Amino acid sequence: MIKEISTRDARFPIGSGHGSDAIHRDPVYSYAVTRLHDDSGLVGTGLAFTLGEGNDLVCRAAEFYARQLVGRDIEEVMAGFGELQRAMSDEQQFRWLGPHKGIVHLALASVTNACWDLWARKRGVPLWKLLLDLDTDALLATLDFSYLTDVIDANAARALLDSAQPTRSQRMGILDAGYPGYDTSIGWFNYSDEQVAANVAKSATEGFTAMKLKVGSPDLERDIRRARIVRQAAGDGVRLMVDANQQWTIAQSIAFSEATRDLNLFWLEEPTHPDDVLGHRTIADAIAPTKVAAGEHVPNRILFKNYLQSGAMAICQVDAVRVAGVSEFLVVSLMARQFGVPVIPHVGDMGQLHQHLVLFNHIALDHEAIFLEHIPHLQGRFVEPVRIVDARYETPRLPGSSCELLP
C-alpha cells in the first residue's frame, strides 16, 4: 500500500554550452520528481523534465495528483490506471490549467511514471519486462483512448498487439545486442565550429553512426556552414539530423532544406511552432525525402493524432516525461504504429526511462529499432545510469524504470 508521497525539485546546471539550442541558450536540466513510498519499503520514482524555472510549480501540481494515491495498493491502482489517469486529468477545477498540457500535464507525467516504476519494483522486474509480460487486457487497462477513437480504440490496439505477437521471438535478440543510439551532443548551438568538428570525430570513434546538429539561427548561412562541417567530418556513411527547436518560419525551414539537399539529411526536427500542425505538413511536402521529426513539444495524444492524420510528421518523437507519462507514451506509440510512423523518442529523461519503452515498442509492437537519442550530461546523477557500449544501450536488468536519482 502507498503510505506516503514526496516530491523533489531537482535542478542540475550543466554549463559550458551543453544542452544549448536556438532558443534555450542556458538550460538548467531539471526534474520534477514524484516518489511513492510503499509500506513494503519500496519507493517508486517518476520524472517530468523541465529546464529550470517553474520546476517547483510542477512539483506542487504533482503533489495534488499523488495525494489521491495514498492508501491504495499499486496493483489495484494499475489494474484500472487508464480510467484513473483520465479522471485525474479531467479533475473539474485543476483541468482548467491545461487541459492536457503545461504544468498540470507535466505533473501527471511525473506521478504516472512513479506508478509504473513502483509497479515494476513491486514485481521485481525491469520496466521493459513488466510491459512485455503483461497480458493484453492488463496492458490496455493502463491506457486512456479518450478523444482518439476516430483513429484508434482498445480493440484496434488489441489487434496491433495480437498481430505482432507471433513474431515477438524474432525481435528478442535486441535484449542481448543492445538498442542502437544516436549522438545528439556533437553540435549544441553554443559550441564553436571547431568544437563541433572535434565532437564528430570523437563520436565516430565511439561507434556512433548517427548524429544530430542544432540549427535554428536567424542566420541561415551559419547553420548551412555548420551542417557542412558535420557532414565533412562524419563522412557520407553517417546519418545526419538537424534540429531547429521551433525557431524558423515555414519559408526559412524550406530554404534551409533546399540549400542542404546535397547533404542527404535524415530529418529536420521541430522546424517551426509545435502547434502549427498544417505548417509542418507544408514543410514535410516541400522538403521530402528529408523527413520531418516532431514531438518534443507536442504535449498530448490528441495533437499527436492530428500530426499523424495530416502526414505532418514522418518521425514521432513522443517523450514520456513530457506527455502524461508511460501510459500516454504507449497510446501514442500504438497510434503511430497504426499510421506506420516510427517512434524515436526525445529523451528529456536522458534515456533512462525510454531505454525500457523502445524495447517494448520494438518487441511487442514491431516498431523498427532505428535508434534512440543519447545525451550524456546527467549520467552521473542516476543510481542506475544508462550504459552505452559501442553506441548501443545495454539492456537494464534491475527492477524498475532506472529513474532513481542520487541524493
Secondary structure as GFF3:
##gff-version 3
##sequence-region A 1 407
A	DSSP	beta_strand	2	13	.	.	.	ID=ss1
A	DSSP	beta_strand	28	38	.	.	.	ID=ss2
A	DSSP	beta_strand	43	50	.	.	.	ID=ss3
A	DSSP	alpha_helix	55	66	.	.	.	ID=ss4
A	DSSP	three_ten_helix	67	69	.	.	.	ID=ss5
A	DSSP	alpha_helix	74	79	.	.	.	ID=ss6
A	DSSP	alpha_helix	81	89	.	.	.	ID=ss7
A	DSSP	three_ten_helix	94	97	.	.	.	ID=ss8
A	DSSP	alpha_helix	102	123	.	.	.	ID=ss9
A	DSSP	alpha_helix	127	133	.	.	.	ID=ss10
A	DSSP	alpha_helix	136	140	.	.	.	ID=ss11
A	DSSP	alpha_helix	154	164	.	.	.	ID=ss12
A	DSSP	three_ten_helix	165	167	.	.	.	ID=ss13
A	DSSP	alpha_helix	168	171	.	.	.	ID=ss14
A	DSSP	alpha_helix	174	177	.	.	.	ID=ss15
A	DSSP	beta_strand	179	187	.	.	.	ID=ss16
A	DSSP	alpha_helix	193	205	.	.	.	ID=ss17
A	DSSP	beta_strand	210	214	.	.	.	ID=ss18
A	DSSP	alpha_helix	220	234	.	.	.	ID=ss19
A	DSSP	beta_strand	239	243	.	.	.	ID=ss20
A	DSSP	alpha_helix	250	259	.	.	.	ID=ss21
A	DSSP	three_ten_helix	261	263	.	.	.	ID=ss22
A	DSSP	beta_strand	267	269	.	.	.	ID=ss23
A	DSSP	alpha_helix	277	287	.	.	.	ID=ss24
A	DSSP	beta_strand	291	294	.	.	.	ID=ss25
A	DSSP	alpha_helix	301	310	.	.	.	ID=ss26
A	DSSP	beta_strand	315	316	.	.	.	ID=ss27
A	DSSP	alpha_helix	325	339	.	.	.	ID=ss28
A	DSSP	alpha_helix	354	365	.	.	.	ID=ss29
A	DSSP	beta_strand	372	374	.	.	.	ID=ss30
A	DSSP	three_ten_helix	379	381	.	.	.	ID=ss31
A	DSSP	beta_strand	388	389	.	.	.	ID=ss32
A	DSSP	beta_strand	392	393	.	.	.	ID=ss33
###
